Amino acid sequence: MIRLDQRFNAFPSILSAELDENIIAIDGDLDPQRLLLAYSLGIFPWYNEDETPILWQSPNPRFVLFPDQLNINRSLRRALNRQTYQVSFNHCFKKVLENCASTPRAGQDGTWLNPNLINSLCELHHNGFAVSAEAWLNDELVGGLYGVTLGGVFFGESMFSHQADASKVAFVTLVQALVDAGYQVIDCQDYTPHLERFGAIRISRESFYQLLREYIKIKPRALVQPNPR
């Protein structure tokens, strides 16, 4: 683990980290260029809003979902068939981030989505490197998620839900669109039972790095809106 100099965009290789070491570097800033470099190397910022310095992480093992292996259980399939929610992509990216930041989560105090990070992610979105999916009910935003994209890799970051299954419907709709667009892997970062039910699996950090090197070279097609608003 090294301390980053804010004047330079530099990170150590995740392959040089100890097997049980998740924090790869500390400090630096949340400049959009540094964020893109971090994601391209399998690293992301993850820390509580009141923590300093910034913690840059790369879990081992890594939790990933291959989008063509998405598992949809019966109850969620019924929810999709009911078409309760209208789903859109990139309709209100910043609003999705703000909801992800403000929605309470069990066992988690605060959020790493501070204003500086939100602004940088919005700049990435403006330049085509970040995507949101939104679930709507009667024109009200009730669920959604966002992530960073590089080549054929979608780096899933966070989701929120204010109605039953809203974020799940948005997630499944996005994953299906990612498959159609040619994306090869979804980075779920760290293990959660929720994503395991969708088919996400653990792989070694080294395996993830090798997949990343291959798949960020892909040029996927544009995402097709499921329900244009």
BALOBA-1460 file (C-alpha; in Angstrom, 3 decimals):
// residues 229
<rec num="1" residu="m" x="0.000" y="0.000" z="0.000"/>
<rec num="2" residu="i" x="1.340" y="3.431" z="-0.913"/>
<rec num="3" residu="r" x="0.301" y="7.015" z="-0.231"/>
<rec num="4" residu="l" x="-0.672" y="8.740" z="-3.464"/>
<rec num="5" residu="d" x="0.662" y="12.119" z="-4.449"/>
<rec num="6" residu="q" x="-2.169" y="14.405" z="-5.544"/>
<rec num="7" residu="r" x="0.010" y="15.824" z="-8.317"/>
<rec num="8" residu="f" x="0.220" y="12.502" z="-10.181"/>
<rec num="9" residu="n" x="-2.184" y="9.811" z="-11.342"/>
<rec num="10" residu="a" x="-0.371" y="6.694" z="-10.182"/>
<rec num="11" residu="f" x="-1.308" y="3.422" z="-8.467"/>
<rec num="12" residu="p" x="0.611" y="0.312" z="-7.480"/>
<rec num="13" residu="s" x="-0.237" y="-2.925" z="-9.258"/>
<rec num="14" residu="i" x="-2.947" y="-4.933" z="-7.523"/>
<rec num="15" residu="l" x="-0.891" y="-8.032" z="-8.353"/>
<rec num="16" residu="s" x="1.794" y="-6.887" z="-5.919"/>
<rec num="17" residu="a" x="-0.638" y="-6.705" z="-2.977"/>
<rec num="18" residu="e" x="-0.718" y="-9.373" z="-0.299"/>
<rec num="19" residu="l" x="-3.512" y="-11.926" z="-0.867"/>
<rec num="20" residu="d" x="-5.488" y="-10.721" z="2.159"/>
<rec num="21" residu="e" x="-4.824" y="-7.024" z="1.548"/>
<rec num="22" residu="n" x="-7.777" y="-5.145" z="0.071"/>
<rec num="23" residu="i" x="-6.582" y="-1.548" z="0.526"/>
<rec num="24" residu="i" x="-4.126" y="-0.879" z="-2.283"/>
<rec num="25" residu="a" x="-3.393" y="2.832" z="-1.783"/>
<rec num="26" residu="i" x="-4.432" y="5.804" z="0.318"/>
<rec num="27" residu="d" x="-4.870" y="9.546" z="-0.171"/>
<rec num="28" residu="g" x="-4.806" y="11.269" z="-3.563"/>
<rec num="29" residu="d" x="-7.965" y="12.904" z="-4.892"/>
<rec num="30" residu="l" x="-11.156" y="12.061" z="-6.752"/>
<rec num="31" residu="d" x="-10.244" y="13.691" z="-10.043"/>
<rec num="32" residu="p" x="-12.145" y="12.006" z="-12.930"/>
<rec num="33" residu="q" x="-8.899" y="11.034" z="-14.680"/>
<rec num="34" residu="r" x="-7.613" y="9.380" z="-11.515"/>
<rec num="35" residu="l" x="-10.926" y="7.542" z="-11.145"/>
<rec num="36" residu="l" x="-10.749" y="6.192" z="-14.687"/>
<rec num="37" residu="l" x="-7.161" y="5.074" z="-14.181"/>
<rec num="38" residu="a" x="-8.107" y="3.354" z="-10.926"/>
<rec num="39" residu="y" x="-10.997" y="1.438" z="-12.491"/>
<rec num="40" residu="s" x="-8.838" y="0.401" z="-15.446"/>
<rec num="41" residu="l" x="-6.435" y="-1.202" z="-12.942"/>
<rec num="42" residu="g" x="-9.136" y="-2.930" z="-10.869"/>
<rec num="43" residu="i" x="-9.138" y="-0.326" z="-8.074"/>
<rec num="44" residu="f" x="-11.969" y="1.823" z="-6.728"/>
<rec num="45" residu="p" x="-12.488" y="4.339" z="-3.895"/>
<rec num="46" residu="w" x="-14.475" y="3.017" z="-0.937"/>
<rec num="47" residu="y" x="-14.514" y="4.691" z="2.457"/>
<rec num="48" residu="n" x="-16.887" y="6.421" z="4.858"/>
<rec num="49" residu="e" x="-17.679" y="10.065" z="4.186"/>
<rec num="50" residu="d" x="-16.018" y="11.191" z="7.426"/>
<rec num="51" residu="e" x="-12.844" y="9.194" z="6.769"/>
<rec num="52" residu="t" x="-9.606" y="10.727" z="5.561"/>
<rec num="53" residu="p" x="-7.565" y="9.945" z="3.616"/>
<rec num="54" residu="i" x="-9.287" y="8.303" z="0.621"/>
<rec num="55" residu="l" x="-8.987" y="4.517" z="0.649"/>
<rec num="56" residu="w" x="-8.433" y="2.815" z="-2.731"/>
<rec num="57" residu="q" x="-9.481" y="-0.827" z="-2.700"/>
<rec num="58" residu="s" x="-9.255" y="-4.025" z="-4.729"/>
<rec num="59" residu="p" x="-10.867" y="-6.980" z="-2.924"/>
<rec num="60" residu="n" x="-9.484" y="-10.496" z="-3.082"/>
<rec num="61" residu="p" x="-11.406" y="-12.518" z="-4.064"/>
<rec num="62" residu="r" x="-13.336" y="-10.325" z="-6.475"/>
<rec num="63" residu="f" x="-17.084" y="-10.742" z="-6.929"/>
<rec num="64" residu="v" x="-18.216" y="-10.695" z="-10.561"/>
<rec num="65" residu="l" x="-21.255" y="-11.482" z="-12.661"/>
<rec num="66" residu="f" x="-20.988" y="-12.652" z="-16.238"/>
<rec num="67" residu="p" x="-24.062" y="-10.956" z="-17.705"/>
<rec num="68" residu="d" x="-25.049" y="-13.833" z="-19.993"/>
<rec num="69" residu="q" x="-25.273" y="-16.035" z="-16.867"/>
<rec num="70" residu="l" x="-27.761" y="-13.821" z="-15.029"/>
<rec num="71" residu="n" x="-30.120" y="-15.803" z="-12.796"/>
<rec num="72" residu="i" x="-33.688" y="-14.486" z="-12.396"/>
<rec num="73" residu="n" x="-35.792" y="-16.273" z="-9.775"/>
<rec num="74" residu="r" x="-39.508" y="-16.895" z="-10.141"/>
<rec num="75" residu="s" x="-40.718" y="-14.076" z="-7.940"/>
<rec num="76" residu="l" x="-38.592" y="-11.505" z="-9.752"/>
<rec num="77" residu="r" x="-39.643" y="-12.893" z="-13.123"/>
<rec num="78" residu="r" x="-43.255" y="-12.372" z="-12.080"/>
<rec num="79" residu="a" x="-42.423" y="-8.794" z="-11.066"/>
<rec num="80" residu="l" x="-40.857" y="-8.202" z="-14.486"/>
<rec num="81" residu="n" x="-43.884" y="-9.666" z="-16.248"/>
<rec num="82" residu="r" x="-46.236" y="-7.396" z="-14.301"/>
<rec num="83" residu="q" x="-44.408" y="-4.384" z="-15.771"/>
<rec num="84" residu="t" x="-45.142" y="-2.359" z="-12.652"/>
<rec num="85" residu="y" x="-42.111" y="-0.169" z="-13.232"/>
<rec num="86" residu="q" x="-40.954" y="1.728" z="-16.276"/>
<rec num="87" residu="v" x="-37.187" y="1.502" z="-16.731"/>
<rec num="88" residu="s" x="-34.895" y="4.033" z="-18.396"/>
<rec num="89" residu="f" x="-31.144" y="4.454" z="-18.815"/>
<rec num="90" residu="n" x="-29.230" y="7.674" z="-18.159"/>
<rec num="91" residu="h" x="-32.348" y="9.751" z="-17.650"/>
<rec num="92" residu="c" x="-31.272" y="11.328" z="-14.330"/>
<rec num="93" residu="f" x="-27.772" y="10.123" z="-13.456"/>
<rec num="94" residu="k" x="-27.058" y="12.618" z="-10.677"/>
<rec num="95" residu="k" x="-30.431" y="12.000" z="-9.057"/>
<rec num="96" residu="v" x="-29.674" y="8.272" z="-8.916"/>
<rec num="97" residu="l" x="-26.354" y="8.992" z="-7.182"/>
<rec num="98" residu="e" x="-28.033" y="11.301" z="-4.693"/>
<rec num="99" residu="n" x="-30.604" y="8.631" z="-3.867"/>
<rec num="100" residu="c" x="-27.882" y="5.994" z="-3.492"/>
<rec num="101" residu="a" x="-26.082" y="8.343" z="-1.089"/>
<rec num="102" residu="s" x="-29.136" y="9.216" z="1.005"/>
<rec num="103" residu="t" x="-30.952" y="5.865" z="1.196"/>
<rec num="104" residu="p" x="-30.305" y="4.188" z="4.595"/>
<rec num="105" residu="r" x="-28.621" y="0.751" z="4.470"/>
<rec num="106" residu="a" x="-28.584" y="-1.920" z="7.140"/>
<rec num="107" residu="g" x="-25.219" y="-2.107" z="8.893"/>
<rec num="108" residu="q" x="-23.817" y="0.938" z="7.104"/>
<rec num="109" residu="d" x="-23.389" y="4.409" z="8.562"/>
<rec num="110" residu="g" x="-22.824" y="7.243" z="6.128"/>
<rec num="111" residu="t" x="-21.741" y="6.935" z="2.505"/>
<rec num="112" residu="w" x="-18.618" y="7.172" z="0.371"/>
<rec num="113" residu="l" x="-20.690" y="9.145" z="-2.172"/>
<rec num="114" residu="n" x="-19.648" y="12.598" z="-1.006"/>
<rec num="115" residu="p" x="-20.209" y="15.724" z="-3.160"/>
<rec num="116" residu="n" x="-16.687" y="15.573" z="-4.646"/>
<rec num="117" residu="l" x="-17.141" y="11.987" z="-5.792"/>
<rec num="118" residu="i" x="-20.635" y="12.692" z="-7.127"/>
<rec num="119" residu="n" x="-19.292" y="15.612" z="-9.181"/>
<rec num="120" residu="s" x="-16.464" y="13.509" z="-10.608"/>
<rec num="121" residu="l" x="-18.813" y="10.654" z="-11.474"/>
<rec num="122" residu="c" x="-21.169" y="13.098" z="-13.179"/>
<rec num="123" residu="e" x="-18.243" y="14.279" z="-15.294"/>
<rec num="124" residu="l" x="-17.463" y="10.669" z="-16.211"/>
<rec num="125" residu="h" x="-21.127" y="10.212" z="-17.139"/>
<rec num="126" residu="h" x="-21.047" y="13.360" z="-19.277"/>
<rec num="127" residu="n" x="-18.067" y="11.890" z="-21.145"/>
<rec num="128" residu="g" x="-19.642" y="8.464" z="-21.648"/>
<rec num="129" residu="f" x="-17.887" y="6.531" z="-18.877"/>
<rec num="130" residu="a" x="-20.735" y="6.045" z="-16.396"/>
<rec num="131" residu="v" x="-24.280" y="4.741" z="-16.724"/>
<rec num="132" residu="s" x="-27.446" y="4.820" z="-14.647"/>
<rec num="133" residu="a" x="-30.620" y="2.752" z="-14.782"/>
<rec num="134" residu="e" x="-33.828" y="4.125" z="-13.281"/>
<rec num="135" residu="a" x="-37.117" y="2.508" z="-12.219"/>
<rec num="136" residu="w" x="-40.206" y="4.723" z="-12.309"/>
<rec num="137" residu="l" x="-43.671" y="4.360" z="-10.822"/>
<rec num="138" residu="n" x="-46.242" y="6.930" z="-11.931"/>
<rec num="139" residu="d" x="-43.418" y="9.232" z="-13.050"/>
<rec num="140" residu="e" x="-41.716" y="8.983" z="-9.635"/>
<rec num="141" residu="l" x="-38.162" y="7.680" z="-9.352"/>
<rec num="142" residu="v" x="-38.443" y="4.683" z="-7.005"/>
<rec num="143" residu="g" x="-35.268" y="2.713" z="-7.681"/>
<rec num="144" residu="g" x="-32.065" y="2.636" z="-9.648"/>
<rec num="145" residu="l" x="-28.375" y="1.921" z="-9.878"/>
<rec num="146" residu="y" x="-25.248" y="3.274" z="-11.490"/>
<rec num="147" residu="g" x="-21.831" y="2.119" z="-12.552"/>
<rec num="148" residu="v" x="-18.677" y="3.038" z="-14.434"/>
<rec num="149" residu="t" x="-18.016" y="1.585" z="-17.880"/>
<rec num="150" residu="l" x="-14.706" y="0.877" z="-19.581"/>
<rec num="151" residu="g" x="-14.693" y="-1.145" z="-22.765"/>
<rec num="152" residu="g" x="-16.770" y="-4.260" z="-22.226"/>
<rec num="153" residu="v" x="-16.694" y="-3.996" z="-18.429"/>
<rec num="154" residu="f" x="-19.450" y="-2.542" z="-16.254"/>
<rec num="155" residu="f" x="-18.237" y="-1.640" z="-12.763"/>
<rec num="156" residu="g" x="-21.382" y="-1.768" z="-10.630"/>
<rec num="157" residu="e" x="-21.250" y="0.764" z="-7.835"/>
<rec num="158" residu="s" x="-24.485" y="1.193" z="-5.899"/>
<rec num="159" residu="m" x="-28.252" y="0.838" z="-6.079"/>
<rec num="160" residu="f" x="-31.281" y="2.053" z="-4.156"/>
<rec num="161" residu="s" x="-34.923" y="1.061" z="-3.899"/>
<rec num="162" residu="h" x="-37.956" y="2.846" z="-2.468"/>
<rec num="163" residu="q" x="-40.469" y="0.241" z="-3.690"/>
<rec num="164" residu="a" x="-40.400" y="-3.555" z="-3.641"/>
<rec num="165" residu="d" x="-38.203" y="-4.995" z="-6.414"/>
<rec num="166" residu="a" x="-37.683" y="-1.592" z="-8.067"/>
<rec num="167" residu="s" x="-33.885" y="-1.717" z="-8.099"/>
<rec num="168" residu="k" x="-33.939" y="-5.407" z="-9.032"/>
<rec num="169" residu="v" x="-36.111" y="-4.701" z="-12.071"/>
<rec num="170" residu="a" x="-33.787" y="-1.857" z="-13.092"/>
<rec num="171" residu="f" x="-30.742" y="-4.100" z="-12.585"/>
<rec num="172" residu="v" x="-32.092" y="-7.021" z="-14.611"/>
<rec num="173" residu="t" x="-33.183" y="-4.693" z="-17.410"/>
<rec num="174" residu="l" x="-29.736" y="-3.115" z="-17.507"/>
<rec num="175" residu="v" x="-27.933" y="-6.475" z="-17.460"/>
<rec num="176" residu="q" x="-29.984" y="-7.689" z="-20.406"/>
<rec num="177" residu="a" x="-29.110" y="-4.485" z="-22.279"/>
<rec num="178" residu="l" x="-25.423" y="-4.954" z="-21.416"/>
<rec num="179" residu="v" x="-25.529" y="-8.433" z="-22.949"/>
<rec num="180" residu="d" x="-27.102" y="-7.060" z="-26.132"/>
<rec num="181" residu="a" x="-24.464" y="-4.318" z="-26.298"/>
<rec num="182" residu="g" x="-21.563" y="-6.785" z="-26.000"/>
<rec num="183" residu="y" x="-20.412" y="-6.260" z="-22.419"/>
<rec num="184" residu="q" x="-18.538" y="-9.257" z="-21.026"/>
<rec num="185" residu="v" x="-18.377" y="-8.884" z="-17.246"/>
<rec num="186" residu="i" x="-19.987" y="-6.931" z="-14.405"/>
<rec num="187" residu="d" x="-17.715" y="-6.078" z="-11.496"/>
<rec num="188" residu="c" x="-19.731" y="-6.452" z="-8.289"/>
<rec num="189" residu="q" x="-16.611" y="-5.657" z="-6.240"/>
<rec num="190" residu="d" x="-17.269" y="-7.442" z="-2.935"/>
<rec num="191" residu="y" x="-19.529" y="-10.340" z="-1.981"/>
<rec num="192" residu="t" x="-23.197" y="-9.803" z="-1.163"/>
<rec num="193" residu="p" x="-25.879" y="-12.521" z="-0.871"/>
<rec num="194" residu="h" x="-28.167" y="-10.269" z="-2.925"/>
<rec num="195" residu="l" x="-25.895" y="-10.377" z="-5.978"/>
<rec num="196" residu="e" x="-25.017" y="-14.030" z="-5.425"/>
<rec num="197" residu="r" x="-28.686" y="-14.830" z="-6.044"/>
<rec num="198" residu="f" x="-28.325" y="-13.181" z="-9.446"/>
<rec num="199" residu="g" x="-25.444" y="-15.537" z="-10.279"/>
<rec num="200" residu="a" x="-22.397" y="-13.522" z="-9.238"/>
<rec num="201" residu="i" x="-19.343" y="-15.593" z="-8.276"/>
<rec num="202" residu="r" x="-16.002" y="-15.126" z="-6.534"/>
<rec num="203" residu="i" x="-12.814" y="-15.173" z="-8.589"/>
<rec num="204" residu="s" x="-9.263" y="-14.389" z="-7.575"/>
<rec num="205" residu="r" x="-7.985" y="-10.829" z="-7.844"/>
<rec num="206" residu="e" x="-5.406" y="-12.027" z="-10.373"/>
<rec num="207" residu="s" x="-8.100" y="-13.672" z="-12.515"/>
<rec num="208" residu="f" x="-10.154" y="-10.503" z="-12.396"/>
<rec num="209" residu="y" x="-7.153" y="-8.441" z="-13.472"/>
<rec num="210" residu="q" x="-6.565" y="-10.726" z="-16.462"/>
<rec num="211" residu="l" x="-10.229" y="-10.474" z="-17.494"/>
<rec num="212" residu="l" x="-10.060" y="-6.721" z="-17.094"/>
<rec num="213" residu="r" x="-7.020" y="-6.405" z="-19.341"/>
<rec num="214" residu="e" x="-8.834" y="-8.373" z="-22.041"/>
<rec num="215" residu="y" x="-12.324" y="-6.920" z="-21.804"/>
<rec num="216" residu="i" x="-11.539" y="-3.200" z="-21.562"/>
<rec num="217" residu="k" x="-10.253" y="-3.471" z="-25.150"/>
<rec num="218" residu="i" x="-13.769" y="-4.266" z="-26.377"/>
<rec num="219" residu="k" x="-15.855" y="-1.550" z="-28.019"/>
<rec num="220" residu="p" x="-19.447" y="-2.326" z="-27.018"/>
<rec num="221" residu="r" x="-22.479" y="-0.986" z="-28.810"/>
<rec num="222" residu="a" x="-24.600" y="1.768" z="-27.344"/>
<rec num="223" residu="l" x="-27.214" y="0.729" z="-24.778"/>
<rec num="224" residu="v" x="-30.716" y="0.602" z="-26.203"/>
<rec num="225" residu="q" x="-33.343" y="2.374" z="-24.082"/>
<rec num="226" residu="p" x="-35.914" y="-0.152" z="-22.792"/>
<rec num="227" residu="n" x="-38.674" y="2.442" z="-22.369"/>
<rec num="228" residu="p" x="-37.679" y="5.823" z="-23.793"/>
<rec num="229" residu="r" x="-39.001" y="8.658" z="-21.660"/>
